[in-house]
Amino acid sequence: MYFALPCLDYLIALMFLFWHFCMQIILELQVYGFSYSIKTREKGKEDMMAEQSMSDVPSFSGSLNMNGGVDKVNLYSRDEQSSALGRGYGRIPPLGLTGLYNLGNTCFMNSAIQCLVHTPKLVDYFLGDFRKDLNFENSLGTHGKLAIAFGDLSRKLWAPRTTPVSPTMFKSTLASFAPQFSGYNQHDSQELLAFLLDGLHEDLNRVKHKPYAELKDEDDRPDVVVADEYWRNHISRNDSIIVDLCQGQYRSSLACPVCKKLSITFDPFMYLSLPLPSTTLRKMTLTVVSTEGPTLPYPITVSVPNNGSLEDLVQALGTACLLREDEMLLIAEIYNHSIIRILDDPHDSVDLIRDNDRLVAYRLAKDTDGTPLVEFMHQPKEKLYIHAFPSFEKFGIPLLARMTDFSKGSEIYKQFLKLIDPYLMQADDSSIDSDITQNIAHEEEEMEDVVLDSDANLDSESANDLDSISDFEFYLDSGNFLASRIKIQMDEPVPISKSKRLIKVLVSWPKKMIEDYDTSILSLLRDVCEPTLKKPRESVSLYKCVDAFLKEEPLGPEDMWYCPHCKDHRQASKKLDLWRLPEILVIHLKRFSYNQYFKNKLETFVDFPIDDFDLSSYTFDKNKFCHHYALYAVSNHYGGMGGGHYTAFVQLGNNRWCEFDDNNVFPVDWEKIKTSAAYVLFYRRISLNDIE
């Protein structure tokens, strides 16, 4: 069925179609100034240009929460979008305020993307004709797929819309080239950012065939000449928008400690990973246990730098407990009355030690270093019953000793008697109970007879008599709850593996021995940091982080440097300096630390500049560019290692900030930007004229 239109309406419809297909309207988004314009290619149509600046952003309502967000109020609602679009070209919703849906633990990805798509000049590039630079031949890239996916996502986020975008296609493309980001587990926003910047660079590298570049020796040439040569060689093989904006240059020097030979190189960098130095000392309490002599366990509190190492802790403990020259300290963590790990790497950070950990420092003789360690754990012989089930709960601090003779179980028994001798209770008149003394003396005398008569053949009856001498019973403990324990026989060799460095022995205490020895002393085990001793969260300046990063340090024993003058590997000293700074400076704060046992996050508050981050005093090359920077984005991580959440703070011009929390976008006061959750900082270079 056809309907006749009035003549005037029909003409208007035709004119609209003609205008739509012939005018070839181009929507050019000028993001760097955080505004946009609509232009036509036909001359004389400049009157149709419409610009929308951030001064047109609707007013906000709602109460700010502690993170600077607005409770239950989105920046733009669907009604505002419909209303704005209905008013024609004179009123278009502000751009760049689109959230990203969380696909399942993808907040880390959303946070990094929002920071990148609000990076000046980078977003202009991807909203323009970036495809002309796609490098499909680069084997180090993704054949352009990652750049195309990022460009498409950027266009969706900057389109005049207010509904959130689902990054499904981008995540799928990313995971196809980086399997570590597949699935829906939580990941690190900085790790994603590093892969993404590198992948975008390779996809957009304008160099299709990389030439061979031979590096010359410095030959005492000026640093300026050598640095420029290194940079030209780098640019000849790596030329992309990522290099243009985000890459700078280090000056790296290595000095031989023997011949003082100095080697200088100039290497590119994409971002700075800064350590978080400590300006305060951390008080740590450990329990010191002697393996010989009458000394009882005692707690000792020492102070070490918050960014100190295990070596610093051992040195402080050795000084505090008057450690002899022939002694050493072995630090172990105790859990459930047994050793769960030995802290033996002197380079490990003390940040890996938690406040509620319980540590024991065992004093051992140096001359026995390398011999097997025997750990004696304690357990009541009479089983306790809890809800009709037997309980094998251990008690007290495990005792530690080095042993070389395992030919007979009696050696285990004698070593244990030596360790627990200081815990023997005394009578009120300070004399040792005669019965206990005679019993112990009788046991030791008979044990000596057994050891001296090593060639004698004991029948089963005498072997049983030997077992009955000992009030304690000893069992080899494999650490496996389901595995059966092997009882150690006094007149038989101890069945241990010669390659085993820590031998766990469970000692069964009869009730009589628990009464004769002061086992309460064995239970004096304190936390590393008592709650009353905990200090307020510390603060450190971002400039201090830069100082710590540029500090000269010796290389580790595993990173020995081959000195070309000495013709040998040396533990050289390494020094980094900033030579050339990029237009976009990305700073990664190293909050996370790892070792083979634990992961840890530093909650240190970093006081970073917002308007003027001045790096002029840190940079060697002071003539080419201004070295003042302004903050424009922050990737935040809230929570600990076991779980957490990422968000992003982004500046949208005129000192206006927004928080991007997945699909929600909220206004935020600029004074709320600085938090202990700041993880990755994004700075852009500013001119001296912009500095107030």
Secondary structure as UniProt FT lines:
FT   HELIX           7..22
FT   STRAND          26..28
FT   TURN            31..34
FT   STRAND          36..39
FT   TURN            43..44
FT   HELIX           46..48
FT   STRAND          51..52
FT   HELIX           54..56
FT   TURN            66..67
FT   TURN            71..72
FT   HELIX           78..86
FT   HELIX           88..90
FT   HELIX           107..117
FT   TURN            120..121
FT   HELIX           122..127
FT   HELIX           130..133
FT   TURN            139..144
FT   HELIX           145..158
FT   HELIX           168..177
FT   HELIX           179..181
FT   TURN            183..184
FT   HELIX           189..203
FT   TURN            219..220
FT   HELIX           223..237
FT   HELIX           241..246
FT   STRAND          248..255
FT   TURN            257..259
FT   STRAND          262..269
FT   STRAND          272..274
FT   STRAND          281..290
FT   STRAND          298..305
FT   TURN            306..307
FT   HELIX           310..320
FT   TURN            321..322
FT   TURN            325..326
FT   STRAND          327..335
FT   TURN            336..337
FT   STRAND          338..343
FT   TURN            346..347
FT   HELIX           350..352
FT   TURN            355..356
FT   STRAND          359..365
FT   HELIX           366..368
FT   TURN            369..370
FT   STRAND          373..380
FT   STRAND          384..386
FT   TURN            387..388
FT   STRAND          389..391
FT   STRAND          395..402
FT   HELIX           409..420
FT   HELIX           421..423
FT   TURN            428..429
FT   HELIX           434..452
FT   TURN            453..455
FT   HELIX           460..469
FT   STRAND          473..476
FT   TURN            481..482
FT   STRAND          486..487
FT   TURN            490..491
FT   TURN            498..499
FT   STRAND          502..509
FT   HELIX           511..516
FT   TURN            518..520
FT   HELIX           521..523
FT   HELIX           531..533
FT   STRAND          539..541
FT   HELIX           542..549
FT   STRAND          553..554
FT   HELIX           557..559
FT   STRAND          561..563
FT   TURN            564..567
FT   STRAND          568..570
FT   STRAND          573..580
FT   STRAND          584..589
FT   STRAND          592..594
FT   STRAND          599..601
FT   STRAND          605..607
FT   STRAND          613..614
FT   HELIX           616..618
FT   STRAND          628..639
FT   STRAND          644..651
FT   TURN            654..655
FT   STRAND          657..661
FT   TURN            662..663
FT   STRAND          664..668
FT   HELIX           670..672
FT   TURN            676..677
FT   STRAND          678..686
FT   HELIX           688..690
//
